[in-house]
Amino acid sequence: MSNAKPQIGVLAVQGAFIEHERILESLGVEVFEIRQLHDLDHHLDGLVLPGGESTVQGKLLRDLGLFEPLRQKIANGLPVLATCAGAILLAEHIAGENKAHFATLPAVIRRNAYGRQLGSFLTENEVAHIGKVPQTFIRAPFFESVGNDVEVLSRTASINTDANATSATKQIVAVKYKNQIALSFHPELNSDTSIHQYFLNLVK
Amino acid sequence: MPEQNRYELNKNLAQMLKGGVIMDVTTPEQAKIAEAAGAAAVMALERIPADIRAAGGVSRMSDPKMIKGIQDAVSIPVMAKCRIGHFAEAQILQAIEIDYIDESEVLSPADDVFHINKREFNVPFVCGAKDLGEALRRIEEGASMIRTKGEPGTGDIVQAVRHMRLMNQEIARISSLREDELFNRAKELQVSYDLVRYVHDHKKLPVVNFAAGGVATPADAALMMQLGAEGVFVGSGIFKSGNPAKRAAAIVQAVTNYTDAKLIAKLSEDLGEAMVGINEQEIALLMAERGK
């Protein structure tokens, strides 16, 4: 690869995309927003799928004609960092629902798995290859199961309901599968940039 | 006392709603239509503001059973309104695990002096504000999201525009003040120095700011987004119109691509009749004057 800065597209149809952009910019990469089909004319080294509402994002992706082109890019190996709603977009199956979105990540994800807003929590936990990071869960999903080739990066229990959870009862909240990193929590809401740095290592 | 980090987590939920549309719904069926059309959240209430205005009388928190019906119908966040100052209604909404409470001027105020001490709650609050001082006073009381206080149930955007412009002007003015002038500004706005200092340093409110009141068309939504709103509430504008599902979906897309006039032109075609609306001069009751 040339010395040019990596160019990262951030899906900006709805949700907390600006928070991702600020962190990526602080790490010295070039960032652009993807709101419409013509935004994909831009050179793209990596993609961020931010938090927000997955039903809204899934609908807008289809209405704006972004869905199929992005799905193909992800399936063809484009590095992706997906947080919360973004992880729901990637999962092959959404528990209790017939519909999936990109379905490029062999996993079953459960939406609002920790409950409503009163179930949201902040904790700190180990993520494989990275170390201890803050983990903010907002009406968050978790992975009920993952395919054989999917690496589990982190397991966490809700501090609200499972203060005494053992490693066996903790939920899968971060995974990596080939080019895709999917998280239940929101690294873009904390000042810690290590998850984004780890993602950029995949890009280079 | 709320748990540690709760206020931060509540501000975070508002961040997830950004770039989205929050729609008023009165039944589980309407909630499903709103969700399918791309609503980022729904506001559950018994009557939409236009009907509250028409009916007159005292308007209160909705029946919890009706709110629970809407919570069961959709997977997106569900908000509900309580009266200004009515902390017992807010306690009830927290007990049924509402995702956001709107301490709202649309309902009849329960207290003409004191707003709810929102710091005592674990669930988040959104409050209306006509200007920066009002916004910061609500944030001081514990609100984790702010919206304009455009005149509800009118389909008239003029006040939401006025509030958003005024807020932006006041933020710009604070940003340009010398540091030693901030103490006096805090005194004038009747808020703490820390909040004024935050606005000065960051050139924005410390919480997410949405537009609300009078949004009836995709163009209204685009106008508010271009004026700096981070998302919009649509109250009566959707289910008082000819084709709610189509209008709702068009407003959602207009909020995402609010600067693309060509796209918004296309979105604005064949939406059926917009809500009829009433002008601010034609109404006797200005709800925005409730709570200061």
Interface residues (C-beta under 8 A of the other chain):
Chain A: A12 V13 Q14 G15 A16 F17 I18 E19 R35 Q36 G51 G52 E53 T55 V56 K59 L60 D63 L64 C84 A85 R111 N112 G115 R116 Q117 L118 S120 F121 L122 T136 I138 R139 H186 L189
Chain B: N5 E8 L9 N10 N12 L13 Q15 M16 L17 K18 G19 G20 E35 A36 A37 G38 A39 A40 A41 Q71 S75 I76 P77 Q94 E97 I98 D99 Y100 N122 V123 P124 A249 V252 Q253 V255 T256 N257 D260 L263
